[in-house]
């Protein structure tokens, strides 16, 4: 690994190794207390964040490293000066760059022009750190991830893309259920289906929520972010049939519910489900730090 830009750039073994390392770091944090000793990581954020910023900052500290946070007020990437200059300058001082950007092309440009590892902390196309944490969470409940059946219900987005790639590499069966016109990117779907076929998994896409089959977990994400120019009422009218509620969980015989947060209770998911016994949302949130630490240790050790 030179960078961590998207899960599909990993081999199956690399993904499994990251999950194994994340488990080890979580179970034995003291063994990794000096893993980043003397290392500095710059975080470039064009978008606000709770989980990503806090989990990286505290995680780097737990590994013995130093974290420097730069938000958009300190100069939007590519506006105040070219992204290539950002990458070149930061590479003179830091040992790695963590970037949370609007455009995935910005992440790729940082990796192209920098001389240190770049980690994608979110872009418009992918959210690989979230996907890695999600499969770490599932790995803590299922010994064999290739047997897992995961359904994503809602708007096809960057989280969906990373989940599809992860599921495909691990040989899972993943079902993506979206309203018409809100499916994941077509090229990503084709690549994920190719990877799934290669590793014994399956990727199913449908708009018919009534056709959901038995699942181990159902995953939802906010509908709000997709409606930049739409009212909440318009979004709810289109997505209402895709709300994750107890009836859907029961129909799919799903034991677990997952969400990358922030969540809007009573909209994409009911309070009964997201705050219920089978909700994994806080485990996912905690695992962001452990999964990201595994990436940092792998790239910088």
N, C-alpha and C positions, 0 to 999 in steps of 0.2 A: 504493500500500500504506500503510495506517495501522497495521496489526498483522500478525503472522504466527501465526495461531491454527490453521489447517488448510489443507492444500494445495488443497482444493476451493474455497477462497475466492479463489484466484488465477485469472487468465485463462491461457490457453495461452501467450500472449506473455510475461506476467509470469514464469511458470515458466521459460521458455526464457531470459529475460533474467537470471534469478538464476543459472542454470547457466553461462551465458556469463561473468557477472561472477565467479563462483566460480573458474572456470578462469583468468581474468585475475589474480585475487588470488593464486592458487596459483603461477602462473608468474612473477609480478612483485611479490613482497611489498613490496619497497622503495618502490614507487609508492604504496602505501596505508599507509605507516608513520605518517602523521598524519591518516588518514581520520577517526578519532574523537578528535582532539586536543581536550582540554578537556571531553570527554564522560565521564559516569559511568553505569555500568550496575549495577543491583541484581539479584542472583540470589536468588530465593526458592525454596528446595527443601524440600518436604515428604518427599521420598523420597531415599535415598542414591544416589550415582552415582559412576562413575569417568570414563567417556568424556565425558558431558555436562558435568560440572563442569570437568574439566581443559581440554577443548577450548574451552569458552566463556571461561574465565579467561585462558588463554594467548592465545587468539585476540583477545580484547579488548585485551590488552597489546600484541600485534603491530600492532594498528591505532592504537596511541597513546592508548587510552582507559584508564579506571580501573574496576576491577570490585570490587564489595562482595558477599560471600557471606553469606546468612542461612539457617541451617538451621532445622529444626523446634524445636530447643531454644531458639531465640530467640523462640519464639511461633508455634504452629501457626496457619496462616491460618484465620480465622474462629472461633478458640477464644479466644485472649487478647483479641482485639478484632475487629470485623467486617472482612470482606475489603474492603469499600468504604473503610474507614478506612485499611487498609494501602495501598490504591491511591492514595487522596488524599494521604496523607502522603508516600509515596515520590515521588510526582509533584512534590512541592514541591522536592525535592533532586536527583533522578536524571533522566537523559535517556531511560532505557528500563528496562523490567522484563523479566527472563527468569524464567519460573516453571515449576517441575517439581512437579506436584500429583497427588493421587489422583483428584479429580473434575474433569472438564472444565468443569463449571459454575463452578469457582473461577477458571479462566483467563478465562472469559467475563466474570465479575464484575470482575476486575482491569481488563480492557479497557474495560468499561462505565463504571467509576467513576474510572479514572485519566485523566490528561491527557497521558500519554507512550505511545509504542509498547510493546506487550506481545508477547513471543515465547513461544510454547508449547514448552517444553523437554521435555515429555512430560505426558500426562494419561491417564486410563483409556480415552479414546476415540481419541486420535490421538498420533502421534509424528512430526510434520512435519519436524523437523530431521533425523531419521534417514532419512526418505524422500527428502529433498532430497539428502543425502549419497550415498544409494544410486544415485540417477539420475545424479548427477555421476560416480560411479564407472563406471557403465555407459557414460556419454557419453565416457569416456576410452578405451573399447574399441570403441565403435560410433559411426560418423559420423552415422547416421540412427536416432534412438531409436524412431521409429515402426515400424521394421522388427524391433525386438527382441521376442523371445518369452521371457517371464519366468514361472516357476512358483514359487508359494509353497506349501510343504508343511508342515502341522502345525496348530497351534491358531490359529484366527482371532482376532486381537487388535488392539491399537492400531497396531502396526507394519503389519499386514496392511491396515488401513483406509487408512493414508497411502500405502502402495505402490499400492493400487488406484486412489486418486484421482490419483496421479502418472502411473501407466500410462495411465489414461483420458484425461487432459489431453494426454499426449504421443502418443496414438494407438497405443500398444503393444498387443500381445496378451498378456494375463495370465491364467494359470490358477491357481486357488486350490483346493488339495486338502486337505480336512480330514476328520477322523472325524465320523460323524453326531453332531449335537448340539454341534459346536464350530466352526460356520461363523461368519464375520464378521457384524456387526450387519446386520439386514435392510434398514434404511433406508439405511445406508451403501452396501450392495450395489446398491440401486436407483438411488441417485444416481450411483454410479460407472458403472453400466451406461448411464445416460443420457448422462453425459459421454463415455464411450467411443464411443457411437453418434454423438455430435456431432462427434467428432474422428477418426473412422475407425479406432478401436481395437476391441478385443473383450475382454470379461471372462467367463471360463468358470469355473463352480464344480462340483465333483464330490467324492464320497467315494471313488471308485474309483481307487486309486493305480495299478492295472494299466493304466488307460486313458491314462496320461500320454503325450503326444505329444512331438515334437521340441521342445527348448527351447534357448535360448542360455545361460540361467543358471537355477539352482535355488536358492531362498532358504529357509532354515529359521530358526526361533527356538526358544528354550527351551520345553520342555513344563512345566517346574517351576512357573513363575509361575501357570499356570492352575489348579494343583491345591492351592488354599489349604487345603482340608480333606480332601484325598485323600493316600494314601500314595504313595510313589514307585513301589511295586510295582503299584498300581492304575493309575497314570498310564501306566506302561510297557506294561501289558497292553492298554490301549486304543490307545495310539499306536505300539506296536512296528511295525506294518506301514507306518508313515509315516516310518520312519527314513531319512535320506538317506545312502545308502552307494554304493559304487562301482558296484554292479549297477544302481541306479536312475539314476545319472549316465550310465552306458553306454547304458541303455535309451532315455533321452531325448536321447542324443548331446549332452549339455550340456557346454560347455567350461568354464563358471565356476560356482563355488559361493559363496553369499553368506550372511552371518549377522550380526545386529546386535550380538551379544555381550551378556552373558556366555554362553558355550556350555558344554554338558556333553558332553564327548567320550565316545563309546560309547553315548550315549542318543539324542538327536535327530539326531546326525550321527556318523559314524565318524571316527577319527583320520586314516585314509587320505585321506578327502575334505577335511576341514577344514584339514589340514596339507599338503595336496597342492599340486601346481603350479598348479591352476586356482582355488585359494582366493583370494578378494578381501577377506578379513576385515580385514586391516590397512590396505589401501587405503581401505576403507569408513570405518574408524576415523579415519584421517588426514583424510579428506574431510569428516568432521563439522565440523572447525574451519573449513575453507575455505568450505563451504556456509553455515555460520552467520555467518561474516564477511561473506559476500555479502548476507545478510539484514540484518545490522547496518548495513552501508554504505548499503544501499538505504533503510532506514527513517530513518537519522540524517543522511545527507549533505544 
